Amino acid sequence: MRTYTPFLIASLGRSGTHLLGTSLASHSTVVWRFEAFNGGPPCPYCPEFSAAQVLDYGVFREHPEEVKAVGFSLLEGQGWGNVRGRLSAMPDLRVLLLRRTNLLRRYLSRHIAERTRRWHRWNPRTPPTSEQVTVDVDAVLADMTNADARYRAVREQFAACESIQIEYERLRDHRQVQLRRAQEFLGLEVEKLRPATLQQETRAVRDIVINYDELAARLAGTDWEAMLD
């Protein structure tokens, strides 16, 4: 019988799951298992293990009594077997739905990470990203168009579970307020938490996108124009 609260951080990629996950992992009574179903490091699990084995004997195994919450992050497209069905059937699972409001920033974050192969910034001596990119504006618009539906699909997958939604931008700008919400939701004693990851991108969109004028012209007059900063 579990003596802790199982939890899941559910989102799309490049939405701040490591910011939230490593922050929670800094709590004295929390275990966070990274992306347990990404099939690669630092996760020790692979598709040779069934979803049930990973959940029951890997992530949500027995832990010492002092551990009060155990969880992992699950991104869109990750997982195998019926992992989402098994998770949504867990009556005690608590789900933190993480959403990034600025869909343009999310697209650029992924685009640059795929080019540079630098997905996270762990060391403060590592400078923020300096890569500049020329974007396919049609691809940007298509990605932002379907992102809302994809976030909704993530939420609907866990509609049967107790959940809260956290916006990445609020977590970034008002970290301790949002982390208090998360801790209270998980039934934890509130502590001051600190993430292990650092913000990779600090520049304005204009300084990232080489063809910024083309992008700005296409977004002018749309609901996405505000995402240009």
N, C-alpha and C positions, 0 to 999 in steps of 0.2 A: 504493500500500500504506500502510495506517495505521501511524503510529509512536506512537500513543497508545491508551489504553484507552477504548472507548466505554461510557457508562453511562446508566442510566435510573433516575429516582426515580419509582416507581409507587405510587399511593395513591388514596384518596377525597379530595374537597375538604375543606378546614378540618382538615387533619391535620398541618400543619407543613411542607409541601413548600418554602415559601419560607424558612423557618428553616434547613432542611437545605441547600437549593440555594444560597442566598446565603452560607452558611458555607463550603461547598465552593468557591464562586467566589472567596472571599478567599484561597485557596491560590495560590501563585505560579505553579503549572504547570497550573491547571485552568481550563477554559472551560465555563460553564453557560449554556444557551440558554433559560432561563426555561421557559415552557410553550409549546413549539414548535408545538403543535397546538390552541391555544385560539382561533385565528382572529381575534384582536384584539390591540391593543397590550398590552405592549411587543413582542410577537412580530411579526416582519416577514412571516411566511408566512400564506397564506390558502388556502382550498380550491381556488382556481384552479391551485395547484401540486399535483401528485400527491404521494402519500405518498413514493414513491420519490425524487422531486425534492427534497422537503424533507429527507429523510434523507441522500441521497447527495451532493447539491450544496449543501445548506444546513447542517444540523447537523454531519454527519460528513464534511465536506469535508477537504481537506488543511490541515494546520496546521503552524506552525513546529516544529522538532524539540524545542524546549524545552517545548512543551505535552505533558503526559503523560496527561491525561484530559479527555474532552469528553462532555458529556451534557445532558440536559434532564429536565423533569418531565412526566409524562403522568397526568392525572387520569381517573377513571371518567367516561365520556361524552365525552371529548375525542378528536379524531382523525377522519380520514376515509380512504377507501380501505381497504387491508388493512394499516394501519400496525402493528397488534399482531402480525399474522402475519409481517410483514417483520422486525420487531424480534426476535421469538422465534426466528427462523431465523438470526440473527446469532450465529455460534459464539463470538465474543469479547465479546459484550455482557455487562456486569455490572449486575445489577438490585438497587437498594436499595428494599426493600419497607417503606414507612413506614405505621405503624398508630397510631391514637389510641385508647388504651384506654378513656378516659372518653367514652363515646358521648353522654352527656347534654351535656357541655361542647362536644362537636363540633356537636351539633344547635343549641345556643344560639349558638355562634359563627357558624354559617351564617345562622341566623334574624336575628340582629342585623345582620350584614353586608348581607343583602338589604334590610333596612329602611333602613339608614343609607348604603348604597352605599360603605361604607368597608371595603375588603377587607384592607388592610395598614396598618401603622404604621411609617413610615420615619424620621420626624423626632422626636428625643427631646423637642422642645418641644411636640409634639402630645400632649395628655393621653390616658391610656387611655380606653377606651370607658366611657361613663356611662349609656347607654341602658338603660331597664328595659322589660320585655316581659311581656305576659300570654300564656301559651302554651296551645295546644290540647293537652291532655294525651294524648288519643288519638293525635294526630299524633306527639307525642314518642315514645310507646310503639311506634308502628308503625315509625318511623325507626330506633329502637334495635334493634328486633326483626330488621329485615332488614340492618342494617349489618354484622353479623358475616358473613353470607353474601356480601355485596358485597366485603368485604375478602378473603374466601377466593377469590372469583372473580378478583380482581386477581392474587392469588398464583398461581392455576392458569393464568392466561393466559401466565405466564412461567415455568412449571414446568420447561421445557427449558433455562433459562438459569441460570448461576451467580448465586446471590442471597444476601443476608442480610436479616434483618428488624430494623428499628429502631423502638422505641416512642417516640412523641412525648414522653410524660411523662419518660422517661429522658433524651431529648435535651435537653429543657427544663431538667431539674434537675441533670443530670450531663453537661453539654454536651461538655467536652473529652474525657471518656472515650468517649462515643459517636462523636464526630468522629474520634478516633483509630481506632476500629474501622472507620469508613467509609474513612478514608485508607488504612489497611492493606489493606482489601478491594480498593481500586482500585490497589494497588501503588505508592502515593505515598510520598515521604519525608514523615514526619509534621511538620506545622507547627502552631502555635497559630492557630486559625481564629476568625473573628469574623463573625457574621451582620450583614446590612444591615437586617434587620427587627427591630422591637421587639415585645414582648408587648403585645397589645391589651387583654386582659382580665385583671384582677388581683383582682376581687371574688369573694366567696363566692356560690354559687348563690342563696342566700337573698336576697342584695342585688340580684340580677339579675331574678329571676322574681317578678312581682307576686302571682300566685296560687300562691306557693310551698307553702302548706299543702295545697292540693289536689294538687299534684304529689307532695309528700312522702307523702301518704296513699296514693296509687296505687302508689308505689314501695316502700312499707313491706313488708318480708318477702320481697322479690325480690332477685335477684342484682345488680340495678341500684341498690339503696338506698345502697350505698357511694359512688355517683357524686354524691350530694347534698353531698359534702364532710363 
